[in-house]
Amino acid sequence: MPPPTIASLSTAKKLGIIVPSTNTAVETMTISLLASLQANIIPIFTRTRVLTLGADAATQAQFTPSAFITAAQLLADAAPDAIIWNGTSGMFVNGASLAADQALAKTMTDACGGITCTTNTLATIAALEHFDIKDVSIAVPYTPEITQRVNEFFTKSGYTVHNTVRLDETPPTNADIGAVDAETIKDLVRRSVTPQTKAVLVACTNFPATPLADELEKELGVVVLDSIAVSAWYGLKLLGVKGTGEKMKEWGRLLSSL
């Protein structure tokens, strides 16, 4: 591997990334894949408080527009070229819909003086459109109720969900989700695939399927859209990055497709 490219503080593109506070996967995976790209890009991270993942009122109250605005404005102080909420709440919060996430992105953009803001949910839809895929399966580590909400989000958004699978036992905390081993994740993705499946959505930004996508795609013959990779891909797209093919081929079809 060539020596790492050191991003220039004066000329680098900057991608602002909002991370759930209990997430342990986004920063390390994003930094690793950017190292593969060897590009003049600086990732800038901030966090918003997310302690639980469930359908209860306390959990749902974590994902308010005001919380995202506060986090986005902290990133805006560093003048990034784009900002992304790197969490999947738009797929399962009360009233989750594509229109709701589009409205959130606009609200954040307006609050940040016009800096383009988006979400992982919108990035996932963009990735499916990029491959012109409507037939999906879903693989997640969530509770049964949250898993069902994710299924309903994609069904309402016009996708055919052929299978939805979750871990046999939901990890008790978000930190425990981040510690799930690679073989367990690969088994979950394998179990989600049907003959009709064209893409598997690994819809959780703390479920580290990112380095497994290329292996699973070659084995299963489907696109694997890991949420961390999806956010990184969409962020790079917003920054105008092109020609990722050879540099990022080991990260799967999506990241090597710009």
GINOR-V726710 format. One record per helix or strand of 2 or more residues. SS is the DSSP state (A for helix, B for strand). FROM is the first residue (numbers start at 1). LEN is the number of residues. Records with the same first field share a line. If there is no record, write none. Layout:
BEGIN
SS->FROM-LEN  FROM-LEN
END
This chain:
BEGIN
B->13-8  41-8  82-4  116-4  135-6  160-7  199-4  223-4
A->26-12  57-4  65-12  89-3  98-14  120-11  144-13  174-5  182-11  210-11  227-12  249-3
END
